[in-house]
Protein backbone atom coordinates (compact mmCIF):
# COMPACT_ATOMS: atom_id res chain seq x y z
CA UNK A 1 0.00 0.00 0.00
CA UNK A 2 1.35 3.42 -0.93
CA UNK A 3 1.78 5.91 1.87
CA UNK A 4 -0.29 9.07 1.48
CA UNK A 5 1.67 12.29 1.82
CA UNK A 6 0.01 15.31 3.34
CA UNK A 7 1.21 18.57 1.86
CA UNK A 8 0.29 20.73 4.85
CA UNK A 9 1.78 18.61 7.62
CA UNK A 10 1.29 15.13 8.97
CA UNK A 11 0.90 12.67 11.79
CA UNK A 12 3.82 10.71 13.25
CA UNK A 13 3.78 7.88 15.75
CA UNK A 14 6.12 8.60 18.65
CA UNK A 15 8.14 5.99 20.60
CA UNK A 16 5.72 6.50 23.50
CA UNK A 17 2.88 5.21 21.30
CA UNK A 18 1.23 8.63 21.04
CA UNK A 19 0.60 10.40 17.74
CA UNK A 20 2.16 13.80 17.01
CA UNK A 21 0.38 16.21 14.68
CA UNK A 22 2.52 18.69 12.76
CA UNK A 23 1.45 21.33 10.29
CA UNK A 24 3.29 23.59 7.86
CA UNK A 25 2.60 27.28 8.43
CA UNK A 26 2.29 29.86 5.66
CA UNK A 27 5.93 30.86 6.16
CA UNK A 28 7.01 27.23 5.60
CA UNK A 29 7.82 26.31 9.21
CA UNK A 30 6.74 22.99 10.67
CA UNK A 31 4.83 23.41 13.93
CA UNK A 32 3.65 20.74 16.32
CA UNK A 33 0.02 20.82 17.40
CA UNK A 34 0.77 18.35 20.17
CA UNK A 35 0.73 14.62 20.85
CA UNK A 36 -2.49 12.63 21.10
CA UNK A 37 -3.22 9.27 22.71
CA UNK A 38 -4.98 7.79 19.67
CA UNK A 39 -4.64 8.07 15.94
CA UNK A 40 -8.31 9.07 15.73
CA UNK A 41 -7.70 12.05 18.04
CA UNK A 42 -4.63 13.04 16.00
CA UNK A 43 -6.60 12.83 12.75
CA UNK A 44 -9.34 15.02 14.26
CA UNK A 45 -6.78 17.64 15.37
CA UNK A 46 -5.18 17.62 11.93
CA UNK A 47 -8.59 17.99 10.24
CA UNK A 48 -9.45 20.95 12.52
CA UNK A 49 -6.15 22.59 11.60
CA UNK A 50 -6.87 22.16 7.88
CA UNK A 51 -10.35 23.69 8.29
CA UNK A 52 -8.94 26.56 10.38
CA UNK A 53 -6.35 27.24 7.69
CA UNK A 54 -8.99 27.20 4.93
CA UNK A 55 -11.14 29.66 6.91
CA UNK A 56 -8.21 31.99 7.51
CA UNK A 57 -7.82 31.34 11.24
CA UNK A 58 -4.27 31.09 12.58
CA UNK A 59 -2.89 27.55 12.77
CA UNK A 60 -0.83 28.22 15.84
CA UNK A 61 -2.12 30.03 18.92
CA UNK A 62 -1.13 33.65 19.31
CA UNK A 63 1.81 34.17 21.65
CA UNK A 64 -0.43 36.08 24.05
CA UNK A 65 -2.69 33.03 24.55
CA UNK A 66 0.02 30.46 25.25
CA UNK A 67 0.81 29.69 28.90
CA UNK A 68 3.82 31.06 30.71
CA UNK A 69 6.59 28.74 31.83
CA UNK A 70 5.34 29.26 35.41
CA UNK A 71 1.93 27.92 34.38
CA UNK A 72 3.21 25.06 32.23
CA UNK A 73 6.17 23.68 34.21
CA UNK A 74 4.28 21.89 37.04
CA UNK A 75 2.07 19.98 34.60
CA UNK A 76 5.14 19.14 32.49
CA UNK A 77 6.88 17.57 35.50
CA UNK A 78 3.72 15.67 36.47
CA UNK A 79 3.20 14.30 32.95
CA UNK A 80 6.87 13.64 32.07
CA UNK A 81 7.80 10.05 31.23
CA UNK A 82 11.15 8.30 31.07
CA UNK A 83 12.56 7.16 27.73
CA UNK A 84 10.93 3.77 28.42
CA UNK A 85 7.53 5.40 28.89
CA UNK A 86 7.44 4.96 32.67
CA UNK A 87 6.53 7.77 35.10
CA UNK A 88 9.44 9.61 36.68
CA UNK A 89 10.73 8.23 39.96
CA UNK A 90 9.93 10.41 42.99
CA UNK A 91 13.58 11.44 43.44
CA UNK A 92 13.87 12.62 39.82
CA UNK A 93 10.54 14.44 40.07
CA UNK A 94 11.80 16.22 43.22
CA UNK A 95 15.06 17.13 41.46
CA UNK A 96 13.17 18.65 38.53
CA UNK A 97 10.90 20.59 40.89
CA UNK A 98 13.93 21.91 42.80
CA UNK A 99 15.72 22.99 39.62
CA UNK A 100 12.59 24.75 38.45
CA UNK A 101 12.06 26.52 41.78
CA UNK A 102 15.66 27.60 42.33
CA UNK A 103 17.01 28.32 38.86
CA UNK A 104 14.59 28.22 35.95
CA UNK A 105 11.34 29.84 37.06
CA UNK A 106 12.87 32.89 38.81
CA UNK A 107 14.58 33.85 35.54
CA UNK A 108 12.27 32.50 32.82
CA UNK A 109 8.96 31.79 34.56
CA UNK A 110 7.12 34.85 33.29
CA UNK A 111 8.00 34.11 29.65
CA UNK A 112 5.20 32.87 27.41
CA UNK A 113 6.15 29.51 25.86
CA UNK A 114 5.61 30.83 22.34
CA UNK A 115 8.11 33.59 23.02
CA UNK A 116 10.70 31.48 24.82
CA UNK A 117 13.41 31.13 22.19
CA UNK A 118 16.56 29.00 22.17
CA UNK A 119 18.57 32.24 22.16
CA UNK A 120 16.90 33.44 25.35
CA UNK A 121 17.51 30.06 27.02
CA UNK A 122 21.18 30.09 25.95
CA UNK A 123 21.63 33.60 27.35
CA UNK A 124 20.03 32.57 30.64
CA UNK A 125 22.20 29.46 30.83
CA UNK A 126 25.39 31.42 30.13
CA UNK A 127 24.44 33.79 32.95
CA UNK A 128 23.68 30.86 35.25
CA UNK A 129 27.06 29.24 34.57
CA UNK A 130 28.86 32.51 35.10
CA UNK A 131 32.58 32.90 34.60
CA UNK A 132 33.32 29.30 35.54
CA UNK A 133 32.86 28.17 31.93
CA UNK A 134 32.59 24.47 31.06
CA UNK A 135 33.48 23.37 34.58
CA UNK A 136 30.34 24.91 36.09
CA UNK A 137 28.62 23.30 39.02
CA UNK A 138 26.66 20.07 38.81
CA UNK A 139 23.53 22.05 39.67
CA UNK A 140 23.91 24.25 36.61
CA UNK A 141 24.56 21.21 34.41
CA UNK A 142 21.50 19.38 35.75
CA UNK A 143 19.38 22.49 35.26
CA UNK A 144 20.54 22.91 31.66
CA UNK A 145 19.89 19.24 30.98
CA UNK A 146 16.33 19.65 32.28
CA UNK A 147 15.83 22.78 30.20
CA UNK A 148 17.02 21.02 27.01
CA UNK A 149 14.70 18.09 27.65
CA UNK A 150 11.73 20.39 28.25
CA UNK A 151 12.25 21.98 24.82
CA UNK A 152 11.96 18.61 23.03
CA UNK A 153 8.60 17.53 21.62
CA UNK A 154 6.49 16.19 24.43
CA UNK A 155 5.71 12.50 24.62
CA UNK A 156 2.92 13.11 27.07
CA UNK A 157 0.68 15.85 25.68
Secondary structure, DSSP 8 states (H G I E B T S, - for coil): ------TTEEEEE-TTS-EEEEEE-TTS-EEEEEEESSHHHHHHHHHHHHHHHHTT--SS--GGGS-BHHHHHHHHHHH-B-TTS-B--HHHHHHHHHHIIIIIHHHHTTSBGGG--HHHHHHHHHHHHGGGGGG--HHHHHHHHHHHHHTS--S--
